[in-house]
């Protein structure tokens, strides 16, 4: 199994619409992934352990079964997915794909 992590760095005066992200953007992505998506999770950054601002405004994970299928979906629908980003934020997302070992 694999996990696609999406992180939005915390930036002063940045805009982020959590409702839109969780209710529209993530379903858009997982809808294209169809049977390849196992589950998704959205997290809102609150703080660092020392009480300072969180490093990331938002982090999301989408667990997938196949890296090849994910890449195929992104090749076909990546433009549409990325074109939706300005609808909820002005922060450039950071994406990472991990192999889940446990």
Secondary structure, 3 states (H helix, E strand, C coil): CEEEEEEEECCCCCCECHHHHHHHHHHHHHHHHHHHEEEEEEEECCECCCCCECCEEEEEEEEECCHHHHHHHHHHHHHHHHHCHHHCECCCCEEEEEECCC
